[in-house]
Amino acid sequence: MTAQEIRLCGLLLQEHFGEVVEKVGTHLLRRGAQNLRTIVQETNLSVNLVKKCLCVLVQHGACCFTSGRKGPGSPTEYRACSDRILRVLRYPRYIYTAKTLYGDTGELIIEELLQRGHMTMSGTVKTVADRLTQNMEEGHSMDYSEVSSAFSKLVETHFLQRCPPVGGAGTSGTTAPAAAPAAAATPAAAVSVAPPTPESFPECYSVPHVSLIGRGKRQLVPENGEDQRNAKRAKMDTETHGDEGIHWQVNFERFHQHFRDQAIISAVANKLDQTSSEIVRTILRMSEVTTSATAACTKPLSANEVFRSLPASYNIPRHILDQYLTLLVDDPMEFVGKTGESGGGMFVVNLHRALANLARATVESIVQERFGSRSARIFRLLLRKRHLEQKQVEDFAMIPAKEAKDMLYTLLSHNLVQLQEIPKTPDFAPSRTFYLYTVNQLPTARMLLQNCYKTVANLIERRLFETKENKRLLEKSQRIEAILASLQASGAEPEQLSEVEEMISAPEKQQLDVLKLHVNKLDSAENQVDETIFILESYVSSTSTS
């Protein structure tokens, strides 16, 4: 756990859950596993406040708990999950992917589950149906069955999974938030730190039969005291739907698998053509559910199976398909491999090799953007030739000696290139020593990954600073927008609306436009850096699993 990761995790916790949760979460990240009493003493917070913070972290999977290290009877210890906290940065991408694949209904299902950590299927369906009904025209409403169907599709494609029961094999502290504080007094209720996996929980993707009939309800504007009555009515509602105690959560690994597949398809389209990318897309789609997240390659598929599963709109003849498959197998990038001859040939997508090539292209792009095309040429040369002397670099790269020397030393000072000494004699005399330049891709990727974490943290801090500096103006704009919305709902005249709009002066409007432009640029930059983080993280994790 590096300082940059802790800093980024702290900013994400502060932005999404508040300063108190950020204080407890950052403390656990720095100190490691600790029991409740130690956390209370070292954070100087009240016991109840620490319990509530732990509840929030456990609810969202950002904290897991297990029995104490001193054996039976020792206090339960809590540990922050940095990987899960960093996933908060990718929330917009998860929601946008769900919208692209399953429409507005899928988008709202994923959004609700990300906001609340985990929910029952019936609770999710009701909430999403009500939200969709709220945005529909008067007299229209969303049927619960339509939302249930979208929910089932997300489960079938493994984008959603059940939260394993507390105490089950391979479970984590992500299912019963209320049990977390109680676990401090009852260590027997503690669970394993291992994350939930479908292998350890057979019913992970089994949708229960939910007796839910009806349509979404339109929320009315509450009058004075109506909020409290609605809250009491919700607590007294004891209607059962058959899925009590079965909670669902977002399967982040499945989303990451989808992102990885899309990156591979895009790379093939850029390297070869659209038809080749469609063939690779078909192979990945056929094995997306059967291939595990850590597998080095997809399940082998015959050419006959690929031919039958190709989109009808492409209308590719069989002999053309064989030529494309041969082209993909012979390509130096080695995205597709051949494992057998049965059924017209057995083909796989080499996932780990593809990630290595994507990471390599990302690193080369970073070098080119920061140090220019000539430095990138030297960097690519060292990646290809592995070890070269300075004179060889000058000759192969066709760059003058003085410039090549400056570029090599610049890359060396930024740890993008390493220098290896190979002595001819034991005394390491410079005149009798070979000095070879080389590039180690994995350490370089790890270093650039830390730089990306630092960049995202800087972007978040800048965005928070911009909004804090213009807090008064933003609050005024929100108040005016609320007044306008209420007037429009009550059918006010245009003169009244224009009078309210004039409450913001022209300079203030201009300042608001500039602020929105800056914030949008910062948000866009965060998303772009996160794409680089995903490629580098996937590559680093693939090397550790392989």
Disulfide bonds with the S-S distance in Angstrom:
none
